[in-house]
Amino acid sequence: MTAPQKFRAACYTLEGLNSFAVVIFFNYLYFFFRDQFGFDNKQNLALAAFIGLIYTLASWQAGRLAARFGYFTALKTGFVIMAAGLLVGSQLQTAAGIIAAACVINVGMCLIWPTIEAMVSEGAVAADAVGLYNITWATTNALAYFIGGTLIEKLGYRSIFYVPLVFMLGQLALVIWLQITLGHPTAPVPDCAEGREKDGSLPAEVRTAAARTNFKQMAWLTNPFAYIAINTLLAVMPGIAAKFHLSPMLAGFVGSLWCFVRLGMFLFLWFWTGWHYRFRWLAMAFGLLIVSFATILTAPSLLLLSAAQLVFGGAIGLIYYSSLFYSMDASDTKSEHGGIHEAAIGVGNCVGPGLGAMSLLFLPQYPNSGAMAVSALLLCGFGGLFALRKKHG
């Protein structure tokens, strides 16, 4: 295996390990607060909104820091911060203390994702790099969500700290090895094909830089709304599990279905590139996202919940894939644009749960008020997508 191949293999290994670790911690943090501190949907939504706000601010700056100080420095700093937060958080007993630790872990994570996105994109065709990147993190993400509840039942709730901590230390060691053996990470990688997708395979109206930028802007609009839905769903999943009398283990089995569908969509979109710069695909995904999200949160049966997840996972897959692909395909400063991509995710992580929490606060007599409020917000974003498309012709 050549040095460039080793470098890319190491990058994707880091990505997969980190995805597994952060899902174990952040997805099951809401179950932890429900069972350890009695948090209900309103409180978990407020917690999710607070974490999302921090992620927004930190990710935006993290991409710039990686570009300025180097990828290895950003990664090592991020893993050290996350490991420290996990270690301290595992020893704390109060809700306030653990929330503070989660914020520290969150800040460290912000240094990692924009950097890895940039590293796998340097010197590569955007379609190839983004495709393998998405498949890698989605695979370990789905597996972590699937088995996370089982880990909790077998090892206890503190395992959401200890298991990710082991992963962080392993990733830190891998980065140090990578820096020592392979040198500077931003050099072009000759094993990858040069250039982006040939213009002849694209619609005529997007063969200009301005048109590509328009699609990037539309994707940056839709992705936060996708994460409005995702993070709202994650925050209320303990409540959904309670409604159907599911243990954390069964909740992981049932609630991870959409993650596996998203993975399947990533595989499909990687091999079939006909969706590139086609507006109708992005619009269709957004519409299906809204319908499936509202159905999941209000479903009266596990059968309907599962069916809605199939649609939800597919829609999420196309929206996320579009955001990252258009970001990397239309940019030269990879880590900065990766930071913007992650900051956009943070906006969705903050706004959706925040609105849901406010709705439950002021309309407690309506248990579905949070779901309806967030669905209405998604509809606003859907209208904004068409307005942005019309503005740029």
Beta strands, then each sheet from edge to edge (+ up, - down):
end
